[in-house]
Amino acid sequence: MRPATCATTYAIALGSNRWSRHGAPAATIRSALVAVGGIVAVSPIIASAPLGPSIRRYANAVAMIESTEDPAALLVRLKRIERAFGRRRGRRWGSRVIDLDIVLWSGGAWISPGLAVPHAAYRDRNFVLGPLVTIAPDWRDPRTGETMRHLAAKVDRPRPRT
């Protein structure tokens, strides 16, 4: 693990599909962006179908932030923000007030207990890659070397029926 001594850039995925004291899911995302701080760029907020058992559609966005925190410290802060917004531990893929995930960071790959960057599933999620490509199309995945634009095109590609 290497400490972050100067500002590094992170891609943070935001998702919400429940009303909160901040309002509808899109308003909750906008309020969460203020709480996260260090914003360099923000994608448009999109609507997406839920994964798993939730029936409510999600509002999703990706933000580029700068922070001097290492990924583990940033994760602690993001979890604190989620709790402050009313997120409670519950069913996997259930509805939630806010979800804040570290997708990428400019330091490459990071692995520590409870955290892997890049995010394990982001390469398969159009609701992350779509917004991400609007603000960082040429950012390269540290594991594959592919750009976000290329990864997004692969997710959107029609697959043959089996």
Residue, then its C-alpha position, 0 to 999 in steps of 0.5 A: m500500500r502506498p500512501a497518497t501524499c498529494a491529490t489523486t483523482y478518483a472516479i466515484a459511482l453514485g446511485s440512489n433509488r429511494w427518496s430521502r430528506h434530500g428529495a427524489p433519488a436524483a436530488t439525493i445524488r446532487s446532495a451527496l456530491v456536495a457531501v463528497g466534495g473535491i469535485v472535478a467533473v460530474s456526469p449527467i444523472i441517468a436512470s437505470a433498471p435495478l440489479g437484483p430484487s429491487i423494483r425501483r429504478y435507479a438514478n446513477a452518476v459518476a463523479m471525478i474527485e480529487s483527494t489526498e486520502d488513500p483509497a482505504a481512507l476515502l472508503v471510510r469517509l464514503k461509508r460515513i456519508e452513506r450512513a449520514f444520508g440514511r443508508r442502512r445495511g440490508r439486502r444485497w442489491g436492495s433499494r437504497v438511499i445512496d450508494l457511493d463506490i470507488v470505481l477507479w483511482s489515478g494510482g492504478a490498482w489497490i487491494s486492502p481488506g474490504l476494498a479492491v480498486p478498480h471496482a470488481a464489477y464496473r466493467d460489466r455495468n453500463f450504468v457506471l460505464g455510460p456516465l464514466v465515459t462522458i467525463a473520462p473516455d480515455w481513462r485506462d483500466p489499470r488491469t486491462g489497459e482498455t479505455m473507458r470508451h472501449l469498455a463501454a462499447k463492449v458492454d453495449r455490444p449485442r451478444p449472440r443468442t445461445 
